[in-house]
Amino acid sequence: MLDLGRTLLYVVEREPSATAIIDGETTLTYREWLECARRAVAGLDAIGLRRGDHLVTVLQNRLEAATLHWACQLAGVVITPVNWRAKPEELDYVLDDAGALAVCFEPVSADAVANASHARDIPRIAVGDADGGTVVFDDFAGGSPADATSRAVPGDVSVMLYTSGTTGRPKGVPRTHAAERAAAVAHVAQNRYGYGERTLGVMPLYHTMGVRSLLSLALVSGGFVCQPRFETSGALDLIGRHRVTNLYLVPTLYHDLLANPGFESSDVSSVRKLGFAGAPMTDGLLRRLADAFNPELFVNHYGSSEIYTFTVCPDAPAKPGSAGKAGINQRIRVVRIGSEDPNDAMPPNQEGEIVASLESDESFTGYWRRPDADAKSLHAGWYFTGDVGYFDADGDLFVTGRVDDMMISGGENVMPVEIESVLSLHPGVAEVAVAGLPDERLGQRITAFVTRRAEVDADTLDAYCKASALADFKRPRAWVFVRSIPKSPVGKILRRMLLAGEYEAE
């Protein structure tokens, strides 16, 4: 079994002249990129980092971030990427929790580093013209390169991602070289990537989707086209200019791409494969994307940071809402909500909690220094995801929401996703999110928060729901038209903000 450092070395042996990464005006082959990574390894040595130590990065998707990721794989250092929008207290928590021995940052994250107390006594690598570094990246990675060898073994930790922490402190998810490589190989297979493919590298490298894009494209000697911060006109320009062949994005970014006024005149003909993850995609958006791109492959991938692949649906528009069947490295079950027994399975078409086998080659082995989180989520060799779903009669999985998102209205359990999918098909609806607001009589009042594509009112949408296959008890009883739906940096709907009234009404 290979570690990721050797994986990169062998890619360079195989295709040294293939285009590896594009960032602005910089284009590097795999031979040239390896040289950059080896210089960064020497930089890690110079500031005292050794195998097993943690390097925290607070960077956007740029050449330096991707180079450091590979340098850490060669050096056996654990790269620990953090959202570049992190507040000082959030960064401080990660630096302390991970026991980080160095941090790398850029101008956009310089303030967070300057005000994080745990950053004061460790080396600070400044990218670009960021203030407050103890060493500048160009000097850090500007010396003689380290030997072209890998110091890691497959069982070493490759990367530690942090969960979003929406229900408590963020949790570190340490993932080994073996698990990361298995996930990358599965991603290549399940998305049918071929040699020399190119992807838009915009999903952040602090998120499992971004890391997977980086690693999987290297396996096929492909190109990673950096976009530091998602912006639709820039994304369309990069797709056309660099002939991007596949996109792997969250649904929100696809929605925004199609909403760009210049989409129709943009050249997206090179894109033949679409993939999405991170959140369900509404029926309406599926249809619009299928029409706009006419892709050879349109994959719905369902997974997590803890275990990369749960299920895969290779033809998402053919069965809207379906997350498909277990991935090539996985087993999936749906068990009774509240149970800790992975054998307490629900029959077809009945909702329960989705659980995934920890025997997967892609699996983590537990959270970083969080036995409380392990005790909550890991039972009898299975990972309890906190997601709700069901298997249909064909054995395909449908993910209907989070256990925490379930609404109880008039004594009936209701999940938001089904309602959102119905409403997404109305031509006047741009985006929709459903949440349960407190109600003295019903317990929770099903409320639809809608952004409009065209003039539409509550009575029209209510009539539309009545005429649909949606059960009457699931029909929204309240409607709020908003300027935008609050989302996380990776596009997940933040229902807690809707419940708290943190939105701008139209």
GIGI-V995207 format. One record per pair of residues at least 12 apart in sequence whose C-alpha atoms are under 7 Angstrom apart, sorted by the first residue. I is the first residue (numbers start at 0). J is the second residue. Records with the same first field share a line. If there is no record, write none. Layout:
I = J + J
This chain:
0 = 153
1 = 153
2 = 151 + 152 + 153 + 176 + 177
3 = 72 + 176 + 180
4 = 72 + 73 + 149 + 151
5 = 149
10 = 218 + 220
11 = 29 + 30
14 = 220
15 = 28 + 29 + 30
16 = 28 + 29 + 30
17 = 29 + 220
18 = 221 + 222
19 = 220 + 221 + 222 + 223
20 = 222 + 223 + 224
21 = 223 + 224 + 225
22 = 61 + 62 + 224 + 225
34 = 144
35 = 66
36 = 66 + 67 + 69 + 70
37 = 70 + 144 + 145 + 146 + 147
38 = 140 + 141 + 142 + 143 + 144 + 145
39 = 67 + 70 + 139 + 140
40 = 70 + 74 + 145
41 = 144 + 145
42 = 139 + 140
46 = 122
48 = 100
49 = 76
50 = 74 + 75 + 76
51 = 75 + 76 + 77
52 = 76 + 77 + 100
53 = 76 + 77 + 78 + 79 + 97 + 98 + 99 + 100
54 = 76 + 77 + 78 + 79 + 99 + 100 + 101 + 102
55 = 78 + 79 + 80 + 81 + 99 + 101 + 102 + 103
56 = 79 + 80 + 81 + 102 + 103 + 104
57 = 80 + 81 + 82 + 83 + 103 + 104 + 108
58 = 83 + 104 + 105
59 = 83 + 203 + 227 + 228
60 = 201 + 203 + 204 + 225 + 226 + 227
61 = 225 + 227
72 = 151 + 157
73 = 148 + 149 + 150 + 151
74 = 149 + 150 + 151
75 = 150 + 151
77 = 156 + 157 + 158 + 159
78 = 157 + 158 + 159
79 = 158 + 159 + 160
80 = 160 + 204 + 205
81 = 205
82 = 205
83 = 108
84 = 108
85 = 111
86 = 111
87 = 111 + 112 + 114 + 115
88 = 115
90 = 111 + 115
91 = 115 + 116 + 117
94 = 117
95 = 117
100 = 121
101 = 121 + 122 + 123
102 = 122 + 123 + 124
103 = 123 + 124 + 125
104 = 124 + 125 + 126
105 = 125 + 126 + 127 + 129
106 = 128 + 129
109 = 129 + 130
113 = 131
124 = 136
153 = 175 + 176 + 177
154 = 175 + 176 + 177
155 = 175 + 176
156 = 173 + 174 + 175 + 176
157 = 174 + 175 + 176
158 = 173 + 174
159 = 171 + 172 + 173 + 174
160 = 172 + 173 + 205
170 = 366 + 367
171 = 366 + 367
172 = 305 + 366 + 367
173 = 363 + 366 + 367
174 = 363
178 = 360 + 361 + 362
179 = 361
181 = 360 + 361
182 = 307 + 361
183 = 211 + 214 + 215
184 = 215
185 = 327
186 = 215
187 = 215
190 = 298
193 = 219
194 = 219 + 220 + 221
195 = 219 + 220 + 221 + 222
196 = 221 + 222 + 244
197 = 221 + 222 + 223 + 243 + 244 + 245
198 = 222 + 223 + 224 + 243 + 244 + 245 + 246
199 = 223 + 224 + 225 + 243 + 246
200 = 212 + 223 + 224 + 225 + 226
201 = 225 + 226 + 227 + 228 + 229
202 = 248
207 = 304
231 = 255 + 256 + 259
235 = 265
238 = 267
239 = 266 + 267
242 = 269
243 = 269 + 270
244 = 269 + 270 + 271 + 272
245 = 270 + 271 + 272 + 273
246 = 272 + 273 + 274
247 = 273 + 274 + 275
248 = 274 + 275 + 276
249 = 275 + 276 + 277 + 278 + 489 + 490
250 = 275 + 278 + 280
251 = 490
254 = 284
271 = 294 + 295 + 296
272 = 294 + 295 + 296 + 297
273 = 294 + 296 + 297 + 298
274 = 297 + 298 + 299 + 300
275 = 298 + 299 + 300
276 = 299 + 300 + 301
277 = 491
278 = 491
281 = 419 + 420 + 423
282 = 319 + 420 + 423 + 424
283 = 423 + 424
285 = 316
286 = 316
296 = 313 + 314
297 = 313 + 314 + 315
298 = 311 + 312 + 313 + 314 + 315
299 = 311 + 312 + 313 + 315 + 322
300 = 312 + 322
301 = 322
305 = 362 + 363
306 = 361 + 362 + 363
307 = 361 + 362
308 = 326
309 = 325 + 326 + 329 + 331 + 355
310 = 322 + 323 + 324 + 325 + 326
311 = 323 + 324 + 325 + 326
312 = 324
320 = 397
321 = 395 + 396 + 397
322 = 395 + 396 + 397 + 398
323 = 395 + 396
324 = 395 + 396
328 = 359 + 360
329 = 356 + 359
330 = 355 + 356
331 = 354 + 355 + 356
332 = 344 + 353 + 354 + 355
333 = 345 + 351 + 352 + 353 + 354 + 388 + 389
334 = 351 + 352 + 353
335 = 351 + 352
336 = 351 + 352
339 = 378
341 = 381
347 = 389 + 390 + 391 + 392
348 = 389 + 390 + 391
349 = 389
350 = 387 + 388 + 389
351 = 387 + 388 + 389
352 = 385 + 386 + 387 + 388
353 = 383 + 384 + 385 + 386 + 387 + 388
354 = 381 + 382 + 383 + 384
355 = 381 + 382 + 383
356 = 380 + 381 + 382
357 = 380 + 381 + 382
385 = 401 + 402
386 = 400 + 401 + 402
387 = 399 + 400 + 401 + 402
399 = 414 + 416 + 417
400 = 414 + 415 + 416
406 = 435 + 443
407 = 442 + 443
408 = 441 + 442 + 443 + 444
409 = 441 + 442
413 = 473
415 = 433 + 434
419 = 431 + 432 + 433
427 = 451 + 452 + 453 + 454 + 455
428 = 449 + 450 + 451 + 452
429 = 450 + 451 + 452
430 = 449 + 450
431 = 447 + 448 + 449 + 450
432 = 447 + 448 + 449
433 = 445 + 446 + 447 + 448
434 = 446 + 447 + 494
436 = 498
444 = 476
445 = 475 + 476 + 477
446 = 475 + 476 + 477 + 478
447 = 475 + 477 + 478 + 479
448 = 478 + 479 + 480 + 481
449 = 479 + 480 + 481
450 = 480 + 481 + 482 + 483
457 = 478
480 = 504 + 505
481 = 502 + 503 + 504 + 505
482 = 503 + 504 + 505
485 = 502
